[in-house]
Amino acid sequence: MKSLRWLVAVDGRTVANLSPDPARRDIAGAPIGRVLHLTCRDTATHLDLAIARAARDGVGGLVMAREANHQIGLLLSVRPARERGYAVVEATDLDAPPEMLDWAELAELFGISRAEAEIAIGLHEGADLALIAEQRGVQLDTVRNQVKSLLRKLGLASQKHLTATLVRVALAGPPRTPRTPGGELRIAS
């Protein structure tokens, strides 16, 4: 999931783009609702109130923006900026695909086998064990045993804990261009 951040004045106008992506250069002074392409008036009102609370009172908040072109929507996190009278708005697209992981990086990071790393990536990407087994050309019980081994090596109690850990790993590092199981590069979008 990619997040974009802006410094916003108490009146809801952008002051600066804080995102590391140089391709996203929004015009300073544009209303944050327009920058985010918000069409729902209620969402824009909730965002304006959250910005005012953060900029004036130092209290952060969350706003869910469900627009027509989103299945889940944007999670808008609003927090006070260092300077009074300003807020930082961070927009996370909950419909975006998860950040890509590289099997070799996971294997090295956690001391797991290539097969375990590839299975972990499959789970991170939302595949179920049956699909992973089919894609790998192995029996479902083989994949189940590999998942048990993976959980044991990482000291985790469940697949949910594993996927939560992988989300954190994906978000912690720089954008990756991972390799597919065959070794060829996969282009990160």
C-alpha positions as CSV (number, residue, x, y, z in Angstrom):
1,M,0.0,0.0,0.0
2,K,1.3,3.3,-1.0
3,S,0.8,6.4,1.2
4,L,1.0,10.0,0.2
5,R,1.4,12.9,2.7
6,W,0.8,16.6,2.6
7,L,1.3,19.5,5.0
8,V,-2.1,21.3,5.2
9,A,-3.1,24.6,6.8
10,V,-6.0,24.9,9.2
11,D,-8.2,26.1,6.3
12,G,-7.6,22.8,4.4
13,R,-5.3,24.2,1.7
14,T,-2.1,22.2,0.9
15,V,1.2,23.9,1.9
16,A,3.6,21.2,0.8
17,N,3.8,17.7,-0.6
18,L,5.7,15.6,1.9
19,S,5.7,12.4,-0.2
20,P,9.0,11.1,-1.4
21,D,7.5,10.4,-4.8
22,P,8.7,13.4,-7.0
23,A,6.1,12.6,-9.6
24,R,3.4,13.8,-7.1
25,R,3.9,17.5,-7.1
26,D,0.6,19.1,-6.1
27,I,0.1,22.8,-6.4
28,A,0.5,24.6,-3.1
29,G,-2.7,26.3,-2.0
30,A,-5.0,23.7,-3.6
31,P,-7.7,22.4,-1.2
32,I,-6.7,18.9,0.0
33,G,-10.1,17.6,-0.9
34,R,-9.4,18.5,-4.6
35,V,-5.9,17.1,-4.4
36,L,-7.5,13.8,-3.2
37,H,-10.3,13.9,-5.7
38,L,-12.9,13.7,-3.0
39,T,-16.4,13.9,-4.4
40,C,-18.5,13.0,-1.3
41,R,-19.4,16.1,0.6
42,D,-19.7,14.3,3.9
43,T,-16.1,12.9,3.5
44,A,-14.8,16.3,2.7
45,T,-16.5,17.8,5.7
46,H,-15.2,15.1,8.1
47,L,-11.7,15.7,6.7
48,D,-12.0,19.5,7.2
49,L,-13.1,18.9,10.8
50,A,-10.2,16.5,11.4
51,I,-7.7,19.0,9.9
52,A,-9.1,21.8,12.1
53,R,-8.9,19.6,15.3
54,A,-5.3,18.6,14.5
55,A,-4.1,22.1,13.6
56,R,-5.9,24.0,16.4
57,D,-6.2,21.4,19.2
58,G,-3.3,19.0,18.5
59,V,-5.7,16.1,18.2
60,G,-5.2,13.6,15.4
61,G,-7.9,11.5,13.7
62,L,-8.9,9.1,10.9
63,V,-11.3,9.6,8.1
64,M,-12.5,6.9,5.7
65,A,-13.0,8.1,2.2
66,R,-15.1,5.7,0.1
67,E,-15.3,7.1,-3.4
68,A,-17.0,5.6,-6.4
69,N,-13.8,4.4,-8.0
70,H,-12.7,2.6,-4.8
71,Q,-13.8,-0.8,-3.5
72,I,-12.6,-0.2,0.1
73,G,-11.4,3.4,-0.1
74,L,-8.8,5.7,1.2
75,L,-7.8,5.9,4.8
76,L,-7.0,9.5,5.6
77,S,-4.8,9.9,8.7
78,V,-4.7,13.4,10.1
79,R,-2.2,14.4,12.8
80,P,-0.9,17.7,14.1
81,A,2.2,19.1,12.4
82,R,5.1,20.3,14.4
83,E,4.1,23.9,13.8
84,R,0.8,25.0,15.3
85,G,-1.9,25.8,12.7
86,Y,-0.9,23.0,10.4
87,A,-1.8,19.3,10.1
88,V,-0.2,16.4,8.2
89,V,-2.7,14.4,6.1
90,E,-1.6,11.0,5.0
91,A,-3.7,9.1,2.4
92,T,-3.4,5.4,2.2
93,D,-5.1,3.6,-0.7
94,L,-6.6,0.4,0.9
95,D,-7.4,-0.9,-2.6
96,A,-3.8,-0.8,-3.7
97,P,-2.1,-4.2,-4.0
98,P,0.3,-5.1,-1.2
99,E,3.9,-4.1,-1.5
100,M,5.9,-6.7,-3.2
101,L,8.4,-8.9,-1.4
102,D,11.5,-10.7,-2.6
103,W,11.9,-14.4,-1.7
104,A,15.7,-14.0,-1.4
105,E,15.4,-11.1,0.9
106,L,12.9,-12.9,3.1
107,A,15.0,-16.1,3.2
108,E,18.1,-14.1,4.3
109,L,16.2,-11.9,6.7
110,F,14.4,-14.8,8.5
111,G,16.8,-17.7,7.8
112,I,14.1,-19.7,6.0
113,S,14.2,-21.8,2.8
114,R,13.4,-20.5,-0.6
115,A,10.2,-22.7,-0.7
116,E,9.1,-21.2,2.7
117,A,9.8,-17.7,1.5
118,E,7.8,-18.3,-1.7
119,I,4.9,-19.7,0.3
120,A,5.1,-16.7,2.7
121,I,4.9,-14.3,-0.3
122,G,1.9,-16.2,-1.7
123,L,0.1,-15.8,1.6
124,H,1.1,-12.1,1.7
125,E,-0.4,-11.7,-1.7
126,G,-3.7,-13.3,-0.6
127,A,-3.5,-16.8,-2.0
128,D,-4.9,-19.7,0.0
129,L,-2.9,-22.9,0.6
130,A,-4.7,-24.8,-2.1
131,L,-3.8,-22.3,-4.7
132,I,-0.2,-22.1,-3.5
133,A,0.1,-25.9,-3.7
134,E,-1.4,-25.9,-7.2
135,Q,1.0,-23.2,-8.4
136,R,4.0,-25.0,-6.9
137,G,2.9,-28.4,-8.2
138,V,2.9,-30.1,-4.8
139,Q,0.4,-31.6,-2.5
140,L,-1.7,-29.4,-0.1
141,D,-0.2,-31.3,2.9
142,T,3.3,-30.4,1.7
143,V,2.4,-26.7,1.8
144,R,0.7,-27.1,5.2
145,N,3.8,-28.7,6.6
146,Q,6.0,-25.9,5.1
147,V,3.8,-23.3,6.6
148,K,4.0,-25.0,10.1
149,S,7.8,-25.1,9.7
150,L,7.8,-21.4,8.7
151,L,5.7,-20.4,11.7
152,R,7.9,-22.4,14.0
153,K,11.1,-20.8,12.6
154,L,9.6,-17.3,13.0
155,G,8.1,-17.9,16.4
156,L,4.6,-17.0,15.2
157,A,1.3,-18.6,16.3
158,S,-0.7,-18.4,13.1
159,Q,-0.9,-17.5,9.4
160,K,-2.6,-14.2,10.4
161,H,0.5,-13.3,12.5
162,L,2.7,-14.2,9.5
163,T,0.8,-12.0,7.1
164,A,0.8,-9.1,9.6
165,T,4.6,-9.5,9.9
166,L,5.0,-9.6,6.2
167,V,3.0,-6.4,5.8
168,R,5.3,-4.7,8.2
169,V,8.4,-6.0,6.4
170,A,7.0,-4.8,3.1
171,L,6.2,-1.3,4.4
172,A,9.5,-1.0,6.2
173,G,11.8,-1.3,3.2
174,P,12.3,0.6,0.0
175,P,10.2,-0.2,-3.1
176,R,11.4,-3.6,-4.5
177,T,11.5,-5.2,-7.8
178,P,11.2,-8.8,-6.7
179,R,12.2,-11.9,-8.6
180,T,9.6,-14.6,-9.5
181,P,10.2,-18.2,-8.3
182,G,12.0,-18.8,-11.7
183,G,14.5,-16.0,-11.0
184,E,13.4,-13.5,-13.6
185,L,12.6,-9.9,-12.6
186,R,9.0,-8.9,-12.0
187,I,8.3,-5.2,-12.7
188,A,7.0,-3.4,-9.7
189,S,4.1,-1.1,-10.5
